[in-house]
Amino acid sequence: MGVSLRSFYISLAIFSLAVLGALLLFQHYASARFQTSFFWIIWAFFVGSTALIHFILTKAAEQDPKKFVNYFMGITALKLFTYLIIIMVFGLLNRDNAIGFIICFLITYFLYSIFEVATLMKHFKK
């Protein structure tokens, strides 16, 4: 594993612990309507998907830097549609807990998207 990937995974671990703390606080202080028992699964899903996507994008950029934008846009579109499908399926199958799940999912999505873009910008500035 390269130094760049190792530093990314360390940053991801630190960021993920901070996000987990924020999710735990949210679950503790939010009203019952906005809570979800699936926040652990959501958190683990985003940690795993962020690590995988970063790995794929950095390897694609190493092979052909000119195609990085295509890979990034394609993965971002695929990720967005996949996440939308997850939200819709959960909302349709579990209407009672949908609000809490959707809020937790979207908050986590935005946090990890910001982290992903920031680390990719930092990585490719070099």
C-alpha positions, 0 to 999 in steps of 0.5 A: 500500500502506498504512502498516499493510500495509507495516509488517506486510510488514517485520515478516513479512520480519524474522520470516521470516528468523529462522524460516529461521535456526531451520529451518537450525539444526534441519536441521543439528543434528537427526538424519537421520530428522527432517530434510527437503529440503523445508524451503525449500518449507515456509518459502516456502509459509508466508511467502506464505500468511501475507502473503496471509491478512493482506492478505485479513483486513485488507481484509475488516475495512476493508470491514465490521469486523463481519464480521471474526470470520466471515472470520477463523474461516472462513479459519482453518478453511480453512487448517487443513483445507488444511494437514492435507490437504497433510500427509496427501497428502505422508505417504501419497506419501512415507512415507520422508521423512514424519516430517521433513516433518511435524515441519518443517511443524508447527513452521513452522505454529505459529510463523507462526500465533502471528505472524499472531495477534499482528500481527492483535491489534496491528493491530486494537488501534488 
